[in-house]
Amino acid sequence: DLVGHDDEERPKSAEFVGSIKWRDTAPFSREDVAELAAVRARVPLTTNATLLAGVSRSGFSPQAKLDIKLGPDELLRAWALRASGTR
């Protein structure tokens, strides 16, 4: 769902790979993280050190070991900062 690179023009590495789970009630789970980690190896320019990111409407289970966790509030804050021209 998500891939963040170090450079738009000629990326040398992927900084993170991520998945969006916009479920009404089920949080981002350990199984979702395992699936994302397995997919990471197939994404160009990734290594085992490439960060794993999750975006979830319903939170994260305690077993969901992700490097980056974003929920609705974080997305709205980022959008507001971008819309205001603040970086």
N, C-alpha and C positions, 0 to 999 in steps of 0.2 A: 504493500500500500504506500509506503513512504521510503524514500532514499535521500539522504543528505550528503552532498559531495563537498569537497574542499574548494572547488573552483568551477564556476559555471561553464567556462570556455573549454578547458582541457583538464578535467578532474584526474587527479593522481590516485585518490583513494576515496572510499566512501566513509564518511564520518559516522553515519548511523543508518540502520534500516529499521523500519517500524511497521506496525499494523494498527488498524483502526477497528475497534469493536464497539459499535454504536448500538448496543442492546438496551432494551428497556429496563431489565432487572438483573441480568447476569453480568458479573464483573469480568474483567480481563483475568484469565485464569493461568495456572501453571501450565496447563496443556496448550494454551495459546502461546505462551512464551516458548515452549518446546518446539512448537510448529514454526514459530518465527526464527528461532535459532537454526533449525534445519534448513529453512529457506535461505538464510543469510549466506550459506556456502555457495549458493547458485547465483548470487547477485555479483556482477562484475565489480572488481576493485575492493572487495571486502576481505577481511581476515577474521580470525576468531576474536580479535580485539575490537572489531567494529561494534560500536554501541548498539544496544537493542532499545527501541523506543515503543511505547504503547500509548494509544489514545483511546480513552474509554468514557462512555457516557455514565456508566454505572459503577465506576471505581475499579479497584484492583484487589484481587484476593491476596491475603498475606503471603502466599507461596509464589506469587507472580514476581519473580526477581528480574526486574528491568532496570536499565541504566537511566532511562528517561520515562517519566509518567506524566501524561497530560490529560486533564479532564476538561469539562465545558468551561469552567472559570478561567483556566489558563489560556484556552483558545480565544475566549472573548477578550481577555486582557491583551493578548498578542495582536488581535485584530484591531483593537482600539489604539494601541501604540502605533501600528502601521498606518492606520487611517489618519492619525494626528501628525504623521511625519516624524515621530520619535522613534529612534532605533535603540 
